[in-house]
Amino acid sequence: QAQFKESGGGSARPGGSLSLSCERFGEMKGIYNTAWYREVPGTQRELVARISTSGRAVYAEAVEGRFVISRDTSKRMMTLEMNDLEPEDTGVYYCNTWPHTPSYWGPGTQVTVSS
């Protein structure tokens, strides 16, 4: 079954950096944009950043200027460089297509930002 899998989460202090990776497993039909999403307990999963097949990136206002999304289609990989982290960046991060494909959700990776 096709699925994404995230890695690279962890803990950081405010102002620190983390790098997340996303790998695609299985065959996914068609050409698709990909994205990173974040889920905080008690809230809906929200879009953090997305990137088109041509490499055009769009960011949520809260992370604009601090996060950088990139993808390597040949390696079936996508990354999210997270800089100048804030406590509000805490959550479980997921990757998926954009718009998301329900069956492709992976386990996510936890990011915790605290002093």
MODELLER restraints for C-alpha pairs under 7 A, 6 or more apart:
rsr = mdl.restraints
at = mdl.atoms
rsr.add(forms.Gaussian(group=physical.xy_distance, feature=features.Distance(at['CA:1:A'], at['CA:26:A']), mean=6.06, stdev=0.5))
rsr.add(forms.Gaussian(group=physical.xy_distance, feature=features.Distance(at['CA:2:A'], at['CA:25:A']), mean=5.45, stdev=0.5))
rsr.add(forms.Gaussian(group=physical.xy_distance, feature=features.Distance(at['CA:2:A'], at['CA:26:A']), mean=4.13, stdev=0.5))
rsr.add(forms.Gaussian(group=physical.xy_distance, feature=features.Distance(at['CA:2:A'], at['CA:27:A']), mean=5.64, stdev=0.5))
rsr.add(forms.Gaussian(group=physical.xy_distance, feature=features.Distance(at['CA:2:A'], at['CA:28:A']), mean=6.25, stdev=0.5))
rsr.add(forms.Gaussian(group=physical.xy_distance, feature=features.Distance(at['CA:2:A'], at['CA:104:A']), mean=6.21, stdev=0.5))
rsr.add(forms.Gaussian(group=physical.xy_distance, feature=features.Distance(at['CA:3:A'], at['CA:24:A']), mean=6.11, stdev=0.5))
rsr.add(forms.Gaussian(group=physical.xy_distance, feature=features.Distance(at['CA:3:A'], at['CA:25:A']), mean=5.29, stdev=0.5))
rsr.add(forms.Gaussian(group=physical.xy_distance, feature=features.Distance(at['CA:3:A'], at['CA:26:A']), mean=6.52, stdev=0.5))
rsr.add(forms.Gaussian(group=physical.xy_distance, feature=features.Distance(at['CA:3:A'], at['CA:104:A']), mean=4.30, stdev=0.5))
rsr.add(forms.Gaussian(group=physical.xy_distance, feature=features.Distance(at['CA:3:A'], at['CA:105:A']), mean=6.24, stdev=0.5))
rsr.add(forms.Gaussian(group=physical.xy_distance, feature=features.Distance(at['CA:3:A'], at['CA:106:A']), mean=6.12, stdev=0.5))
rsr.add(forms.Gaussian(group=physical.xy_distance, feature=features.Distance(at['CA:4:A'], at['CA:22:A']), mean=6.59, stdev=0.5))
rsr.add(forms.Gaussian(group=physical.xy_distance, feature=features.Distance(at['CA:4:A'], at['CA:23:A']), mean=5.67, stdev=0.5))
rsr.add(forms.Gaussian(group=physical.xy_distance, feature=features.Distance(at['CA:4:A'], at['CA:24:A']), mean=4.59, stdev=0.5))
rsr.add(forms.Gaussian(group=physical.xy_distance, feature=features.Distance(at['CA:4:A'], at['CA:25:A']), mean=5.98, stdev=0.5))
rsr.add(forms.Gaussian(group=physical.xy_distance, feature=features.Distance(at['CA:4:A'], at['CA:95:A']), mean=6.53, stdev=0.5))
rsr.add(forms.Gaussian(group=physical.xy_distance, feature=features.Distance(at['CA:4:A'], at['CA:96:A']), mean=6.43, stdev=0.5))
rsr.add(forms.Gaussian(group=physical.xy_distance, feature=features.Distance(at['CA:4:A'], at['CA:104:A']), mean=5.88, stdev=0.5))
rsr.add(forms.Gaussian(group=physical.xy_distance, feature=features.Distance(at['CA:4:A'], at['CA:105:A']), mean=6.15, stdev=0.5))
rsr.add(forms.Gaussian(group=physical.xy_distance, feature=features.Distance(at['CA:4:A'], at['CA:106:A']), mean=5.10, stdev=0.5))
rsr.add(forms.Gaussian(group=physical.xy_distance, feature=features.Distance(at['CA:5:A'], at['CA:22:A']), mean=5.57, stdev=0.5))
rsr.add(forms.Gaussian(group=physical.xy_distance, feature=features.Distance(at['CA:5:A'], at['CA:23:A']), mean=5.34, stdev=0.5))
rsr.add(forms.Gaussian(group=physical.xy_distance, feature=features.Distance(at['CA:5:A'], at['CA:24:A']), mean=6.52, stdev=0.5))
rsr.add(forms.Gaussian(group=physical.xy_distance, feature=features.Distance(at['CA:5:A'], at['CA:106:A']), mean=4.96, stdev=0.5))
rsr.add(forms.Gaussian(group=physical.xy_distance, feature=features.Distance(at['CA:5:A'], at['CA:107:A']), mean=6.63, stdev=0.5))
rsr.add(forms.Gaussian(group=physical.xy_distance, feature=features.Distance(at['CA:5:A'], at['CA:108:A']), mean=6.95, stdev=0.5))
rsr.add(forms.Gaussian(group=physical.xy_distance, feature=features.Distance(at['CA:6:A'], at['CA:21:A']), mean=5.69, stdev=0.5))
rsr.add(forms.Gaussian(group=physical.xy_distance, feature=features.Distance(at['CA:6:A'], at['CA:22:A']), mean=4.50, stdev=0.5))
rsr.add(forms.Gaussian(group=physical.xy_distance, feature=features.Distance(at['CA:6:A'], at['CA:23:A']), mean=6.56, stdev=0.5))
rsr.add(forms.Gaussian(group=physical.xy_distance, feature=features.Distance(at['CA:6:A'], at['CA:94:A']), mean=6.42, stdev=0.5))
rsr.add(forms.Gaussian(group=physical.xy_distance, feature=features.Distance(at['CA:6:A'], at['CA:95:A']), mean=6.76, stdev=0.5))
rsr.add(forms.Gaussian(group=physical.xy_distance, feature=features.Distance(at['CA:6:A'], at['CA:106:A']), mean=6.84, stdev=0.5))
rsr.add(forms.Gaussian(group=physical.xy_distance, feature=features.Distance(at['CA:6:A'], at['CA:108:A']), mean=5.44, stdev=0.5))
rsr.add(forms.Gaussian(group=physical.xy_distance, feature=features.Distance(at['CA:6:A'], at['CA:109:A']), mean=5.79, stdev=0.5))
rsr.add(forms.Gaussian(group=physical.xy_distance, feature=features.Distance(at['CA:7:A'], at['CA:20:A']), mean=5.81, stdev=0.5))
rsr.add(forms.Gaussian(group=physical.xy_distance, feature=features.Distance(at['CA:7:A'], at['CA:21:A']), mean=5.23, stdev=0.5))
rsr.add(forms.Gaussian(group=physical.xy_distance, feature=features.Distance(at['CA:7:A'], at['CA:22:A']), mean=6.43, stdev=0.5))
rsr.add(forms.Gaussian(group=physical.xy_distance, feature=features.Distance(at['CA:7:A'], at['CA:109:A']), mean=5.77, stdev=0.5))
rsr.add(forms.Gaussian(group=physical.xy_distance, feature=features.Distance(at['CA:8:A'], at['CA:19:A']), mean=5.98, stdev=0.5))
rsr.add(forms.Gaussian(group=physical.xy_distance, feature=features.Distance(at['CA:8:A'], at['CA:20:A']), mean=4.53, stdev=0.5))
rsr.add(forms.Gaussian(group=physical.xy_distance, feature=features.Distance(at['CA:8:A'], at['CA:21:A']), mean=5.99, stdev=0.5))
rsr.add(forms.Gaussian(group=physical.xy_distance, feature=features.Distance(at['CA:8:A'], at['CA:109:A']), mean=6.99, stdev=0.5))
rsr.add(forms.Gaussian(group=physical.xy_distance, feature=features.Distance(at['CA:9:A'], at['CA:20:A']), mean=6.06, stdev=0.5))
rsr.add(forms.Gaussian(group=physical.xy_distance, feature=features.Distance(at['CA:9:A'], at['CA:109:A']), mean=5.19, stdev=0.5))
rsr.add(forms.Gaussian(group=physical.xy_distance, feature=features.Distance(at['CA:9:A'], at['CA:110:A']), mean=5.22, stdev=0.5))
rsr.add(forms.Gaussian(group=physical.xy_distance, feature=features.Distance(at['CA:9:A'], at['CA:111:A']), mean=5.00, stdev=0.5))
rsr.add(forms.Gaussian(group=physical.xy_distance, feature=features.Distance(at['CA:10:A'], at['CA:110:A']), mean=6.12, stdev=0.5))
rsr.add(forms.Gaussian(group=physical.xy_distance, feature=features.Distance(at['CA:10:A'], at['CA:111:A']), mean=5.02, stdev=0.5))
rsr.add(forms.Gaussian(group=physical.xy_distance, feature=features.Distance(at['CA:10:A'], at['CA:112:A']), mean=6.21, stdev=0.5))
rsr.add(forms.Gaussian(group=physical.xy_distance, feature=features.Distance(at['CA:11:A'], at['CA:111:A']), mean=5.93, stdev=0.5))
rsr.add(forms.Gaussian(group=physical.xy_distance, feature=features.Distance(at['CA:11:A'], at['CA:112:A']), mean=4.68, stdev=0.5))
rsr.add(forms.Gaussian(group=physical.xy_distance, feature=features.Distance(at['CA:11:A'], at['CA:113:A']), mean=5.80, stdev=0.5))
rsr.add(forms.Gaussian(group=physical.xy_distance, feature=features.Distance(at['CA:12:A'], at['CA:112:A']), mean=6.36, stdev=0.5))
rsr.add(forms.Gaussian(group=physical.xy_distance, feature=features.Distance(at['CA:12:A'], at['CA:113:A']), mean=4.94, stdev=0.5))
rsr.add(forms.Gaussian(group=physical.xy_distance, feature=features.Distance(at['CA:12:A'], at['CA:114:A']), mean=6.54, stdev=0.5))
rsr.add(forms.Gaussian(group=physical.xy_distance, feature=features.Distance(at['CA:13:A'], at['CA:113:A']), mean=5.37, stdev=0.5))
rsr.add(forms.Gaussian(group=physical.xy_distance, feature=features.Distance(at['CA:13:A'], at['CA:114:A']), mean=5.12, stdev=0.5))
rsr.add(forms.Gaussian(group=physical.xy_distance, feature=features.Distance(at['CA:13:A'], at['CA:115:A']), mean=5.14, stdev=0.5))
rsr.add(forms.Gaussian(group=physical.xy_distance, feature=features.Distance(at['CA:14:A'], at['CA:84:A']), mean=6.76, stdev=0.5))
rsr.add(forms.Gaussian(group=physical.xy_distance, feature=features.Distance(at['CA:14:A'], at['CA:85:A']), mean=5.16, stdev=0.5))
rsr.add(forms.Gaussian(group=physical.xy_distance, feature=features.Distance(at['CA:14:A'], at['CA:86:A']), mean=4.99, stdev=0.5))
rsr.add(forms.Gaussian(group=physical.xy_distance, feature=features.Distance(at['CA:14:A'], at['CA:87:A']), mean=6.39, stdev=0.5))
rsr.add(forms.Gaussian(group=physical.xy_distance, feature=features.Distance(at['CA:14:A'], at['CA:113:A']), mean=6.02, stdev=0.5))
rsr.add(forms.Gaussian(group=physical.xy_distance, feature=features.Distance(at['CA:14:A'], at['CA:114:A']), mean=6.12, stdev=0.5))
rsr.add(forms.Gaussian(group=physical.xy_distance, feature=features.Distance(at['CA:14:A'], at['CA:115:A']), mean=6.38, stdev=0.5))
rsr.add(forms.Gaussian(group=physical.xy_distance, feature=features.Distance(at['CA:15:A'], at['CA:84:A']), mean=4.01, stdev=0.5))
rsr.add(forms.Gaussian(group=physical.xy_distance, feature=features.Distance(at['CA:15:A'], at['CA:85:A']), mean=4.83, stdev=0.5))
rsr.add(forms.Gaussian(group=physical.xy_distance, feature=features.Distance(at['CA:15:A'], at['CA:86:A']), mean=6.51, stdev=0.5))
rsr.add(forms.Gaussian(group=physical.xy_distance, feature=features.Distance(at['CA:16:A'], at['CA:83:A']), mean=6.16, stdev=0.5))
rsr.add(forms.Gaussian(group=physical.xy_distance, feature=features.Distance(at['CA:16:A'], at['CA:84:A']), mean=5.35, stdev=0.5))
rsr.add(forms.Gaussian(group=physical.xy_distance, feature=features.Distance(at['CA:16:A'], at['CA:85:A']), mean=5.39, stdev=0.5))
rsr.add(forms.Gaussian(group=physical.xy_distance, feature=features.Distance(at['CA:17:A'], at['CA:82:A']), mean=5.38, stdev=0.5))
rsr.add(forms.Gaussian(group=physical.xy_distance, feature=features.Distance(at['CA:17:A'], at['CA:83:A']), mean=4.41, stdev=0.5))
rsr.add(forms.Gaussian(group=physical.xy_distance, feature=features.Distance(at['CA:17:A'], at['CA:84:A']), mean=6.15, stdev=0.5))
rsr.add(forms.Gaussian(group=physical.xy_distance, feature=features.Distance(at['CA:17:A'], at['CA:85:A']), mean=6.09, stdev=0.5))
rsr.add(forms.Gaussian(group=physical.xy_distance, feature=features.Distance(at['CA:18:A'], at['CA:81:A']), mean=6.31, stdev=0.5))
rsr.add(forms.Gaussian(group=physical.xy_distance, feature=features.Distance(at['CA:18:A'], at['CA:82:A']), mean=5.17, stdev=0.5))
rsr.add(forms.Gaussian(group=physical.xy_distance, feature=features.Distance(at['CA:18:A'], at['CA:83:A']), mean=6.72, stdev=0.5))
rsr.add(forms.Gaussian(group=physical.xy_distance, feature=features.Distance(at['CA:19:A'], at['CA:80:A']), mean=5.74, stdev=0.5))
rsr.add(forms.Gaussian(group=physical.xy_distance, feature=features.Distance(at['CA:19:A'], at['CA:81:A']), mean=4.59, stdev=0.5))
rsr.add(forms.Gaussian(group=physical.xy_distance, feature=features.Distance(at['CA:19:A'], at['CA:82:A']), mean=5.86, stdev=0.5))
rsr.add(forms.Gaussian(group=physical.xy_distance, feature=features.Distance(at['CA:20:A'], at['CA:79:A']), mean=5.47, stdev=0.5))
rsr.add(forms.Gaussian(group=physical.xy_distance, feature=features.Distance(at['CA:20:A'], at['CA:80:A']), mean=5.02, stdev=0.5))
rsr.add(forms.Gaussian(group=physical.xy_distance, feature=features.Distance(at['CA:20:A'], at['CA:81:A']), mean=6.46, stdev=0.5))
rsr.add(forms.Gaussian(group=physical.xy_distance, feature=features.Distance(at['CA:21:A'], at['CA:78:A']), mean=5.83, stdev=0.5))
rsr.add(forms.Gaussian(group=physical.xy_distance, feature=features.Distance(at['CA:21:A'], at['CA:79:A']), mean=4.46, stdev=0.5))
rsr.add(forms.Gaussian(group=physical.xy_distance, feature=features.Distance(at['CA:21:A'], at['CA:80:A']), mean=6.52, stdev=0.5))
rsr.add(forms.Gaussian(group=physical.xy_distance, feature=features.Distance(at['CA:22:A'], at['CA:77:A']), mean=5.53, stdev=0.5))
rsr.add(forms.Gaussian(group=physical.xy_distance, feature=features.Distance(at['CA:22:A'], at['CA:78:A']), mean=4.97, stdev=0.5))
rsr.add(forms.Gaussian(group=physical.xy_distance, feature=features.Distance(at['CA:22:A'], at['CA:79:A']), mean=6.04, stdev=0.5))
rsr.add(forms.Gaussian(group=physical.xy_distance, feature=features.Distance(at['CA:22:A'], at['CA:95:A']), mean=6.38, stdev=0.5))
rsr.add(forms.Gaussian(group=physical.xy_distance, feature=features.Distance(at['CA:23:A'], at['CA:76:A']), mean=5.87, stdev=0.5))
rsr.add(forms.Gaussian(group=physical.xy_distance, feature=features.Distance(at['CA:23:A'], at['CA:77:A']), mean=4.70, stdev=0.5))
rsr.add(forms.Gaussian(group=physical.xy_distance, feature=features.Distance(at['CA:23:A'], at['CA:78:A']), mean=6.60, stdev=0.5))
rsr.add(forms.Gaussian(group=physical.xy_distance, feature=features.Distance(at['CA:24:A'], at['CA:76:A']), mean=5.43, stdev=0.5))
rsr.add(forms.Gaussian(group=physical.xy_distance, feature=features.Distance(at['CA:24:A'], at['CA:77:A']), mean=6.50, stdev=0.5))
rsr.add(forms.Gaussian(group=physical.xy_distance, feature=features.Distance(at['CA:32:A'], at['CA:53:A']), mean=6.59, stdev=0.5))
rsr.add(forms.Gaussian(group=physical.xy_distance, feature=features.Distance(at['CA:32:A'], at['CA:97:A']), mean=6.37, stdev=0.5))
rsr.add(forms.Gaussian(group=physical.xy_distance, feature=features.Distance(at['CA:33:A'], at['CA:51:A']), mean=5.89, stdev=0.5))
rsr.add(forms.Gaussian(group=physical.xy_distance, feature=features.Distance(at['CA:33:A'], at['CA:52:A']), mean=4.50, stdev=0.5))
rsr.add(forms.Gaussian(group=physical.xy_distance, feature=features.Distance(at['CA:33:A'], at['CA:53:A']), mean=5.54, stdev=0.5))
rsr.add(forms.Gaussian(group=physical.xy_distance, feature=features.Distance(at['CA:33:A'], at['CA:97:A']), mean=5.62, stdev=0.5))
rsr.add(forms.Gaussian(group=physical.xy_distance, feature=features.Distance(at['CA:33:A'], at['CA:98:A']), mean=5.26, stdev=0.5))
rsr.add(forms.Gaussian(group=physical.xy_distance, feature=features.Distance(at['CA:34:A'], at['CA:50:A']), mean=5.71, stdev=0.5))
rsr.add(forms.Gaussian(group=physical.xy_distance, feature=features.Distance(at['CA:34:A'], at['CA:51:A']), mean=5.60, stdev=0.5))
rsr.add(forms.Gaussian(group=physical.xy_distance, feature=features.Distance(at['CA:34:A'], at['CA:52:A']), mean=6.61, stdev=0.5))
rsr.add(forms.Gaussian(group=physical.xy_distance, feature=features.Distance(at['CA:34:A'], at['CA:96:A']), mean=5.72, stdev=0.5))
rsr.add(forms.Gaussian(group=physical.xy_distance, feature=features.Distance(at['CA:34:A'], at['CA:97:A']), mean=4.08, stdev=0.5))
rsr.add(forms.Gaussian(group=physical.xy_distance, feature=features.Distance(at['CA:34:A'], at['CA:98:A']), mean=5.01, stdev=0.5))
rsr.add(forms.Gaussian(group=physical.xy_distance, feature=features.Distance(at['CA:35:A'], at['CA:49:A']), mean=5.59, stdev=0.5))
rsr.add(forms.Gaussian(group=physical.xy_distance, feature=features.Distance(at['CA:35:A'], at['CA:50:A']), mean=3.92, stdev=0.5))
rsr.add(forms.Gaussian(group=physical.xy_distance, feature=features.Distance(at['CA:35:A'], at['CA:51:A']), mean=6.11, stdev=0.5))
rsr.add(forms.Gaussian(group=physical.xy_distance, feature=features.Distance(at['CA:35:A'], at['CA:95:A']), mean=5.59, stdev=0.5))
rsr.add(forms.Gaussian(group=physical.xy_distance, feature=features.Distance(at['CA:35:A'], at['CA:96:A']), mean=5.61, stdev=0.5))
rsr.add(forms.Gaussian(group=physical.xy_distance, feature=features.Distance(at['CA:35:A'], at['CA:97:A']), mean=5.78, stdev=0.5))
rsr.add(forms.Gaussian(group=physical.xy_distance, feature=features.Distance(at['CA:35:A'], at['CA:98:A']), mean=5.64, stdev=0.5))
rsr.add(forms.Gaussian(group=physical.xy_distance, feature=features.Distance(at['CA:36:A'], at['CA:47:A']), mean=6.28, stdev=0.5))
rsr.add(forms.Gaussian(group=physical.xy_distance, feature=features.Distance(at['CA:36:A'], at['CA:48:A']), mean=5.47, stdev=0.5))
rsr.add(forms.Gaussian(group=physical.xy_distance, feature=features.Distance(at['CA:36:A'], at['CA:49:A']), mean=5.36, stdev=0.5))
rsr.add(forms.Gaussian(group=physical.xy_distance, feature=features.Distance(at['CA:36:A'], at['CA:50:A']), mean=6.24, stdev=0.5))
rsr.add(forms.Gaussian(group=physical.xy_distance, feature=features.Distance(at['CA:36:A'], at['CA:93:A']), mean=6.78, stdev=0.5))
rsr.add(forms.Gaussian(group=physical.xy_distance, feature=features.Distance(at['CA:36:A'], at['CA:94:A']), mean=5.64, stdev=0.5))
rsr.add(forms.Gaussian(group=physical.xy_distance, feature=features.Distance(at['CA:36:A'], at['CA:95:A']), mean=4.44, stdev=0.5))
rsr.add(forms.Gaussian(group=physical.xy_distance, feature=features.Distance(at['CA:36:A'], at['CA:96:A']), mean=6.63, stdev=0.5))
rsr.add(forms.Gaussian(group=physical.xy_distance, feature=features.Distance(at['CA:37:A'], at['CA:45:A']), mean=6.40, stdev=0.5))
rsr.add(forms.Gaussian(group=physical.xy_distance, feature=features.Distance(at['CA:37:A'], at['CA:46:A']), mean=5.36, stdev=0.5))
rsr.add(forms.Gaussian(group=physical.xy_distance, feature=features.Distance(at['CA:37:A'], at['CA:47:A']), mean=4.44, stdev=0.5))
rsr.add(forms.Gaussian(group=physical.xy_distance, feature=features.Distance(at['CA:37:A'], at['CA:48:A']), mean=5.07, stdev=0.5))
rsr.add(forms.Gaussian(group=physical.xy_distance, feature=features.Distance(at['CA:37:A'], at['CA:93:A']), mean=5.60, stdev=0.5))
rsr.add(forms.Gaussian(group=physical.xy_distance, feature=features.Distance(at['CA:37:A'], at['CA:94:A']), mean=5.05, stdev=0.5))
rsr.add(forms.Gaussian(group=physical.xy_distance, feature=features.Distance(at['CA:37:A'], at['CA:95:A']), mean=6.00, stdev=0.5))
rsr.add(forms.Gaussian(group=physical.xy_distance, feature=features.Distance(at['CA:38:A'], at['CA:45:A']), mean=5.48, stdev=0.5))
rsr.add(forms.Gaussian(group=physical.xy_distance, feature=features.Distance(at['CA:38:A'], at['CA:46:A']), mean=5.33, stdev=0.5))
rsr.add(forms.Gaussian(group=physical.xy_distance, feature=features.Distance(at['CA:38:A'], at['CA:47:A']), mean=6.45, stdev=0.5))
rsr.add(forms.Gaussian(group=physical.xy_distance, feature=features.Distance(at['CA:38:A'], at['CA:48:A']), mean=6.36, stdev=0.5))
rsr.add(forms.Gaussian(group=physical.xy_distance, feature=features.Distance(at['CA:38:A'], at['CA:91:A']), mean=6.02, stdev=0.5))
rsr.add(forms.Gaussian(group=physical.xy_distance, feature=features.Distance(at['CA:38:A'], at['CA:92:A']), mean=5.55, stdev=0.5))
rsr.add(forms.Gaussian(group=physical.xy_distance, feature=features.Distance(at['CA:38:A'], at['CA:93:A']), mean=4.47, stdev=0.5))
rsr.add(forms.Gaussian(group=physical.xy_distance, feature=features.Distance(at['CA:38:A'], at['CA:94:A']), mean=6.18, stdev=0.5))
rsr.add(forms.Gaussian(group=physical.xy_distance, feature=features.Distance(at['CA:39:A'], at['CA:45:A']), mean=4.33, stdev=0.5))
rsr.add(forms.Gaussian(group=physical.xy_distance, feature=features.Distance(at['CA:39:A'], at['CA:46:A']), mean=6.34, stdev=0.5))
rsr.add(forms.Gaussian(group=physical.xy_distance, feature=features.Distance(at['CA:39:A'], at['CA:91:A']), mean=5.44, stdev=0.5))
rsr.add(forms.Gaussian(group=physical.xy_distance, feature=features.Distance(at['CA:39:A'], at['CA:92:A']), mean=5.19, stdev=0.5))
rsr.add(forms.Gaussian(group=physical.xy_distance, feature=features.Distance(at['CA:39:A'], at['CA:93:A']), mean=6.46, stdev=0.5))
rsr.add(forms.Gaussian(group=physical.xy_distance, feature=features.Distance(at['CA:40:A'], at['CA:91:A']), mean=4.84, stdev=0.5))
rsr.add(forms.Gaussian(group=physical.xy_distance, feature=features.Distance(at['CA:40:A'], at['CA:92:A']), mean=6.60, stdev=0.5))
rsr.add(forms.Gaussian(group=physical.xy_distance, feature=features.Distance(at['CA:47:A'], at['CA:60:A']), mean=6.79, stdev=0.5))
rsr.add(forms.Gaussian(group=physical.xy_distance, feature=features.Distance(at['CA:48:A'], at['CA:59:A']), mean=6.06, stdev=0.5))
rsr.add(forms.Gaussian(group=physical.xy_distance, feature=features.Distance(at['CA:48:A'], at['CA:60:A']), mean=5.21, stdev=0.5))
rsr.add(forms.Gaussian(group=physical.xy_distance, feature=features.Distance(at['CA:49:A'], at['CA:58:A']), mean=5.63, stdev=0.5))
rsr.add(forms.Gaussian(group=physical.xy_distance, feature=features.Distance(at['CA:49:A'], at['CA:59:A']), mean=4.32, stdev=0.5))
rsr.add(forms.Gaussian(group=physical.xy_distance, feature=features.Distance(at['CA:49:A'], at['CA:60:A']), mean=6.00, stdev=0.5))
rsr.add(forms.Gaussian(group=physical.xy_distance, feature=features.Distance(at['CA:49:A'], at['CA:69:A']), mean=6.68, stdev=0.5))
rsr.add(forms.Gaussian(group=physical.xy_distance, feature=features.Distance(at['CA:50:A'], at['CA:57:A']), mean=5.69, stdev=0.5))
rsr.add(forms.Gaussian(group=physical.xy_distance, feature=features.Distance(at['CA:50:A'], at['CA:58:A']), mean=5.38, stdev=0.5))
rsr.add(forms.Gaussian(group=physical.xy_distance, feature=features.Distance(at['CA:50:A'], at['CA:59:A']), mean=6.57, stdev=0.5))
rsr.add(forms.Gaussian(group=physical.xy_distance, feature=features.Distance(at['CA:50:A'], at['CA:98:A']), mean=6.93, stdev=0.5))
rsr.add(forms.Gaussian(group=physical.xy_distance, feature=features.Distance(at['CA:51:A'], at['CA:57:A']), mean=4.34, stdev=0.5))
rsr.add(forms.Gaussian(group=physical.xy_distance, feature=features.Distance(at['CA:51:A'], at['CA:58:A']), mean=6.40, stdev=0.5))
rsr.add(forms.Gaussian(group=physical.xy_distance, feature=features.Distance(at['CA:51:A'], at['CA:69:A']), mean=6.93, stdev=0.5))
rsr.add(forms.Gaussian(group=physical.xy_distance, feature=features.Distance(at['CA:57:A'], at['CA:69:A']), mean=6.85, stdev=0.5))
rsr.add(forms.Gaussian(group=physical.xy_distance, feature=features.Distance(at['CA:66:A'], at['CA:82:A']), mean=6.27, stdev=0.5))
rsr.add(forms.Gaussian(group=physical.xy_distance, feature=features.Distance(at['CA:66:A'], at['CA:83:A']), mean=5.11, stdev=0.5))
rsr.add(forms.Gaussian(group=physical.xy_distance, feature=features.Distance(at['CA:66:A'], at['CA:84:A']), mean=6.09, stdev=0.5))
rsr.add(forms.Gaussian(group=physical.xy_distance, feature=features.Distance(at['CA:67:A'], at['CA:80:A']), mean=6.68, stdev=0.5))
rsr.add(forms.Gaussian(group=physical.xy_distance, feature=features.Distance(at['CA:67:A'], at['CA:81:A']), mean=5.43, stdev=0.5))
rsr.add(forms.Gaussian(group=physical.xy_distance, feature=features.Distance(at['CA:67:A'], at['CA:82:A']), mean=4.54, stdev=0.5))
rsr.add(forms.Gaussian(group=physical.xy_distance, feature=features.Distance(at['CA:67:A'], at['CA:83:A']), mean=5.89, stdev=0.5))
rsr.add(forms.Gaussian(group=physical.xy_distance, feature=features.Distance(at['CA:68:A'], at['CA:80:A']), mean=5.63, stdev=0.5))
rsr.add(forms.Gaussian(group=physical.xy_distance, feature=features.Distance(at['CA:68:A'], at['CA:81:A']), mean=5.00, stdev=0.5))
rsr.add(forms.Gaussian(group=physical.xy_distance, feature=features.Distance(at['CA:68:A'], at['CA:82:A']), mean=6.68, stdev=0.5))
rsr.add(forms.Gaussian(group=physical.xy_distance, feature=features.Distance(at['CA:69:A'], at['CA:79:A']), mean=5.78, stdev=0.5))
rsr.add(forms.Gaussian(group=physical.xy_distance, feature=features.Distance(at['CA:69:A'], at['CA:80:A']), mean=4.60, stdev=0.5))
rsr.add(forms.Gaussian(group=physical.xy_distance, feature=features.Distance(at['CA:69:A'], at['CA:81:A']), mean=6.42, stdev=0.5))
rsr.add(forms.Gaussian(group=physical.xy_distance, feature=features.Distance(at['CA:70:A'], at['CA:78:A']), mean=5.68, stdev=0.5))
rsr.add(forms.Gaussian(group=physical.xy_distance, feature=features.Distance(at['CA:70:A'], at['CA:79:A']), mean=5.37, stdev=0.5))
rsr.add(forms.Gaussian(group=physical.xy_distance, feature=features.Distance(at['CA:70:A'], at['CA:80:A']), mean=6.61, stdev=0.5))
rsr.add(forms.Gaussian(group=physical.xy_distance, feature=features.Distance(at['CA:71:A'], at['CA:77:A']), mean=5.77, stdev=0.5))
rsr.add(forms.Gaussian(group=physical.xy_distance, feature=features.Distance(at['CA:71:A'], at['CA:78:A']), mean=4.05, stdev=0.5))
rsr.add(forms.Gaussian(group=physical.xy_distance, feature=features.Distance(at['CA:71:A'], at['CA:79:A']), mean=6.20, stdev=0.5))
rsr.add(forms.Gaussian(group=physical.xy_distance, feature=features.Distance(at['CA:72:A'], at['CA:78:A']), mean=6.11, stdev=0.5))
rsr.add(forms.Gaussian(group=physical.xy_distance, feature=features.Distance(at['CA:85:A'], at['CA:113:A']), mean=6.83, stdev=0.5))
rsr.add(forms.Gaussian(group=physical.xy_distance, feature=features.Distance(at['CA:86:A'], at['CA:113:A']), mean=6.24, stdev=0.5))
rsr.add(forms.Gaussian(group=physical.xy_distance, feature=features.Distance(at['CA:87:A'], at['CA:113:A']), mean=4.70, stdev=0.5))
rsr.add(forms.Gaussian(group=physical.xy_distance, feature=features.Distance(at['CA:87:A'], at['CA:114:A']), mean=5.60, stdev=0.5))
rsr.add(forms.Gaussian(group=physical.xy_distance, feature=features.Distance(at['CA:89:A'], at['CA:113:A']), mean=6.68, stdev=0.5))
rsr.add(forms.Gaussian(group=physical.xy_distance, feature=features.Distance(at['CA:90:A'], at['CA:111:A']), mean=5.29, stdev=0.5))
rsr.add(forms.Gaussian(group=physical.xy_distance, feature=features.Distance(at['CA:90:A'], at['CA:112:A']), mean=4.62, stdev=0.5))
rsr.add(forms.Gaussian(group=physical.xy_distance, feature=features.Distance(at['CA:90:A'], at['CA:113:A']), mean=5.46, stdev=0.5))
rsr.add(forms.Gaussian(group=physical.xy_distance, feature=features.Distance(at['CA:91:A'], at['CA:110:A']), mean=5.93, stdev=0.5))
rsr.add(forms.Gaussian(group=physical.xy_distance, feature=features.Distance(at['CA:91:A'], at['CA:111:A']), mean=5.44, stdev=0.5))
rsr.add(forms.Gaussian(group=physical.xy_distance, feature=features.Distance(at['CA:91:A'], at['CA:112:A']), mean=6.52, stdev=0.5))
rsr.add(forms.Gaussian(group=physical.xy_distance, feature=features.Distance(at['CA:92:A'], at['CA:108:A']), mean=5.85, stdev=0.5))
rsr.add(forms.Gaussian(group=physical.xy_distance, feature=features.Distance(at['CA:92:A'], at['CA:109:A']), mean=5.35, stdev=0.5))
rsr.add(forms.Gaussian(group=physical.xy_distance, feature=features.Distance(at['CA:92:A'], at['CA:110:A']), mean=4.34, stdev=0.5))
rsr.add(forms.Gaussian(group=physical.xy_distance, feature=features.Distance(at['CA:92:A'], at['CA:111:A']), mean=6.02, stdev=0.5))
rsr.add(forms.Gaussian(group=physical.xy_distance, feature=features.Distance(at['CA:93:A'], at['CA:108:A']), mean=5.28, stdev=0.5))
rsr.add(forms.Gaussian(group=physical.xy_distance, feature=features.Distance(at['CA:93:A'], at['CA:109:A']), mean=5.26, stdev=0.5))
rsr.add(forms.Gaussian(group=physical.xy_distance, feature=features.Distance(at['CA:93:A'], at['CA:110:A']), mean=6.25, stdev=0.5))
rsr.add(forms.Gaussian(group=physical.xy_distance, feature=features.Distance(at['CA:94:A'], at['CA:106:A']), mean=6.78, stdev=0.5))
rsr.add(forms.Gaussian(group=physical.xy_distance, feature=features.Distance(at['CA:94:A'], at['CA:108:A']), mean=4.58, stdev=0.5))
rsr.add(forms.Gaussian(group=physical.xy_distance, feature=features.Distance(at['CA:94:A'], at['CA:109:A']), mean=6.71, stdev=0.5))
rsr.add(forms.Gaussian(group=physical.xy_distance, feature=features.Distance(at['CA:96:A'], at['CA:104:A']), mean=6.38, stdev=0.5))
rsr.add(forms.Gaussian(group=physical.xy_distance, feature=features.Distance(at['CA:96:A'], at['CA:105:A']), mean=6.25, stdev=0.5))
